[in-house]
């Protein structure tokens, strides 16, 4: 493991009126440049079958600045505009390598406002950060210090839908070290009633953060619906709704950070299921609960924390019938509706808690793959049919994440 890792430190700050106006203008220019470059690349391909890369879009940016229509692009720092072109290039690379869909245009209403500055566009001295085109440093709330002696390599400024301003600084952090090895292993079964059930029998209750504020959120949404579109009162009502959502998201994220850190610290090997969360959200009865559980965010935290601390994270195939398989004898039940939370194996007579049994099977499947080294990296966006087609083509994954391919079953096992 390297001696240090790249780590982002996020802080809240409070800009003055001049800084807020400059950043808002920069956000708009970043969005315009991104959309112009995406349009140019799309048009070149569909009309001339010609691909445009980052260098060519950078030359186009210079030409746009010289036109009367887009002359305002020269009023902001050029670094965030260049970074927007680099991000677009990265999006196309991911698209060509089939890791994501085709890049989409940024909407002023739906996209997240942000701008990225490299070292040439900011100064950082004695805990004071000053961005390009600004005379005064940002008023940052230093909730925790940056790594000693480190200067950020990049700074990303953003504003969320609730109007809060944040700055994220990317630094080398030498304090992140591999944890001492332990013999503990754990399988995790994600659920709704219990957020996760561990193979040890421990269940972590789902806090259901949205449910606690559902009445307050409903009132705020009702007030928003009664405001006239385009009015200042509607904008104020929208911000009230966004602030409630922001509080819910903050509490959820804090809980998931604590849970993922505990799991990584206590276990050498962690086995999870490769859940198709996006597909599961199409279930109208369960979509609210699944969204509130935020399984995808938990998995993301487990992935990078396991890599940081020298742990092994294994993801088994989503079609593996973990709930319907007896963890004692391996007998497979033909059907097991979600309403059945406990069942008795007809072959050996063992009584199982549905979620605990699934977690034990998840752990056993993951350890089997870890032992034989036949894992492949999880393909999150692949369908069940595609996942089955990939079976029999094992390859080593990046880092230590692996996946086991199992034969598809007739019942989805994701919503255990």
N, C-alpha and C positions, 0 to 999 in steps of 0.2 A: 504493500500500500504506500502511496506517495507520502512524503513528510507533511505536505499541506494540500488543501483542497480549495477550489474556488467556492466561495460562499457569499450569498447575498444577505446584507443586513438592511432591514427595512425600517424606516422611521417616519413618523408623521411630522409635518412642518406647517407653518402658518405664514403664507406669503403676504406681503403688503400689496396695496392696490396696483402699484407699478409692476411688481413681479407677477402677480396674477394675470394682468393683461398681457404681459410678454409671453408667459407660458401658454395661455389660451391661444394666442396668435400662433405660437410654435406648433401646438397640437393641430391646429387647422391646416397649417402648411405641410406638416408631416402626412396628414391624411390625403391632402390633394396630390402630393408627389407620389405617394404609394398608389393611388388610384390611376393617375396619369401613366405611370410606368406599367401597371398591370394592363391598362387598356392598350398601350403601345405593343406590349409583348403578345397580347391576345390577337390584336389586329394583324400583326406581322405574321403570325403563324397561320391564321385562317385565310388570309388573302395571298400570302406569298410562300407559305410553308417554310418560313424563315424564323429561326430562334434568335432571340435577343438576350444577351447576358448582362451581368452587372455593369461591366465597363461601358457598354453601349447605352444603357439607361443613364449612367452617370454623365455621358456626353449629351444625352437628351436633356438632362436637368439644366445643364449650362445653356442650352438653346432656349429652354422655357423661360429662364430668368431674363433673357434678352428681349422677350416679347412684351408687348404692352399689357396683355391680359394677365400674365403671371409675373409681372415685375415685382409684385409684393413679396415674392419668395426671397428676395435679397434683404428684406428687413429683419429676418431672423437668422440665427446661427446656421451655417451650412452643414454642421456635423450631424444634427438629428435628421436632416433630409437625406444625407448620404447613408446613415444607418437604416433609414426606412427602405432604401433600395437594397441594402444588404439583407434585411429581413425578408424582402420579397424574393431575392435570389434563393435564400434558404427555404422559403415556402415552395418554390418551384423544384428545388432539389428533392425535397420530401415527396412532392407529387410524382416526379419521374421515378423515384425509387419505391413508389406505391406504399408510402407510409401514411399518406393523408390524401384528402381530396384536392381538387383544383382550387387555387387561391381565390378568395372572394374579395369583393370591393369593400372598403371600410365605410360604414355609415356614420354620419354625424350623431345620430340618435342611439344607435345600437353598439357601436364600437367603443372600446375602452380608450380614453384619452391618455396618451403617454408619449414621451420623447426621450431618446437615449443619447447621452453625451459621453464621448471618450475623453481621454486626458487632455487633449488639445483644446477642449471646449469648457474646461472648468479648472478652478484652483482650489486646493484643499490644504489649509495651513492651520495648525493649532485648533483643530476641531471646528473650523469655519469653512463652509462650502459656498463658493461663489460661482455661478454659472455664467457662460458667455452672454454678452449683451446686457448684463446686470451689473450695477455698481455696488450693491449691498449683498452680503451673504444671506443665505436662507436662515430663517428662524426655526431651527430643527429641535425637536424634543428628543434628546439623547437618552432613550430608555435603556440603552446598554452601550458600552464602549465598542469602538472598532478594535480589531486586533492591534496590539501594540506595534507601533512603527510601520504600519501598513497604510498605503495610499490607495484609494479605490482605482481600479482600472477602468471601470465604466460606472456611470451614474444614470439611473432611469427615474425620471420624474413622472408621476401619474396623478390623475384625479378620478375618484370613483363616482358612481351615480349619486351618492349621498353628498357630494360636494367636498369630500375630505381629500386633502393633498398628502401624497406620500413620496418619499425619495428612497430608492433602493440602491445600495452601494455594493459593488462586487469587489471582494478582496480575497487575498490569499489568507487562509486561516490555518496556522500550524498547530492549533490546539485540538483539531479533530484527529483523533488517533484510533487505531484498531483496539477494540476491547479485548481483555483476556479471554481465551477460549473457554467454553463451557460445554458440558455434555448434554445440556438441555435442548430438546427439540419440541416444536409445537406445530400442530395443524390448526388452521383457522377456517371456520365455517361462518360466512356472513349471513345475517338474517335481519329481520325487521323488529320482532319483539325483543330479541337480544341482538344487539348490534353485531357482536361476534361471539361465537362459542368456541372455546379452545378444546383441544383433544385431552387436556387434563381434567375436563369437566367444568371448568370455570366459565361462567357466562357474564359478559359485560352488557349491562342493560342499555338499551338505546335511550338516550336522554330526550329524544324527540323535541328538539329545540323550537321548531316551527310551531308545534302544538301549543307551547306555552304562550306564544304571542299571537295566536291565530285570531282571537277576538279583536285585539288591538289592530292587527293588520287588516282585518275585514272592515273595521270602521274607517281606517285611513284610505283604503281602496274605494269605499263607498263615497267618501268626501271627494276623492279625486274624480270619480265618474260624474259628479254633479257640477264640476267646474267647466267653464267655457274654454274650449280649445284655443290655445294661443294667448290666453290671459296670464297675467302674473300670478293670480291666485292658483291657477292650475299648476304652474311651475312650483309654487310653494307646497302644494299638496303632493306633487310628485316627489319632492325631496323628502317629505315626511314619510312616505311609503318606502323610499330608498333607505332612509336611516333605520327603519325597523328591520328591513332585510339585512342591512349591514351589521346590526347588532346580533342577529341570528347567526349570520355567517361567521362573525368573530368568535362567538361562543362555541360554535361547532368546530372551527379550526383549532381553537385552544384545546378542546377535549381530544381531538384526533391526534394532535401533537403529543400530548401526554400519553395517550394509549400506545401510539406507535413507538415512542421512545422506550416505554416500559417493555414492550415485546422484544425490541431489538437488544436491549441491555440484558434481558434475562435468558435469551435463547440463542444458540449458535446457528440453528437451522429453522427457518420459518417457511411453512408450506401454505399456499393460498390457492384459491380457484381463479381461473382466468374468466371472470364474469363478463358477459356482454351487457353492461349496464345500459348503454344507449338503447338496445333492443328491449330491455326489460322496462324501460320508462314508457313504452307504448301501452303497457297494461294500465288502463284507466283506474282500476281499483287499487293498485299498489304503487302507482307512479309517485304520489305525494310522499309516501313513506320511504320509498327507495331513494328519492331525491334528498330527503332530509337525512337519511343515513350516510350519504356521501361515501359509498364504498370506493369509488374511483380515487378520491382524494386520499383516503386511507392507504390504498395500495401504492400510490405515488410516494407518500411519505415513507412507507416501509422500504421501497426500492432504493431511494437515495440514502436513507439512514443505514440500511444494511451495507451498501457499498462504502459509505464513510467509515463504518466501524468494523469492517472485516467479517460481516455475517453473510450467510447464504440464504437467498430468497428463491424459492422454487414455486412456480405457478403450474398447476396441472390443468388439463384440458377441461373446458366448461361442460363437455358432454359426458364426463365420467360420472356414473350413477352413484355418487357418494352416499346419498340418503337412502337409496333402495338396496344397498349392499350390507349384509350383516358383517360387522367388524370382527365378530368372533369366529365365524366359520366360512364366510365368503358367499353365502347363499344370496341370490339376487331375486328380489321381489318384483313381480310383474308390474304392479301399480301401487303407488303410495301417494294419495291426494295430500295437498298441503294442509288440510284440516286435521290430519292424523299426526299428532305430535309425539306419541309413543306407540311402539309396535313390538310384537313378539315374533321372533324368527321361527318359522314353521319347521326348519331343519334341526336346529339345536336347542330351541326353547329359550334363548336369551332375550330378555326384555331390553329394548333400547329407547333412550331419548333420541328423538329424530336428529336434532342438531348436534348433540354430542357424538352420536354414531357417525354422522357425516364428517365431523372434524377428525375423528380417528382414522377414517378411511382416506381422507385427504392427506393426512400425515403419512400413512403407510404407502400410498401411491407416490408421494413426493420422495420419500426415503429410498424407495425402490429405484426410481429414476436416478437419484443422486449416486446410488451405489454402482449402477451399471453404466452411468454416464451417457445415457441415450436421450438426453433432453434436447429440445429445440426452444428457441425464444418464443414467448407468447405472441401471437398475431392478433391484436385486440380487435381489429376491424374485420377479421375474416368471419365468414358465416360458418355454420356447423358443417355444411357440405364441403366448404373449402378446407376446414380444419381436418375433416376426414381424408381429403385428398392429399394433405400434407403428411399424413401418417406414413411411416416407412421411409422418410427422408430426414433422418436425424442429423443435426449439426450442433456444434458447441455454441453456446450463447455468449454474448458480450457480458463481461463481469462474471457473476456467479448465478444468474437467473436461468432457470430451466423450466421445461414444460414436458409433461407426459401426454402422449396421444392415446386416447382410449376410444373404443368403438362407440359410435353415437347411439343414444337410447331414444326411445319414443317420447320420453318426458323430459322437459327442461328441468335441470336441478339447481338453477341459479337462485331462485327465491326460496331458500330453505328456511 
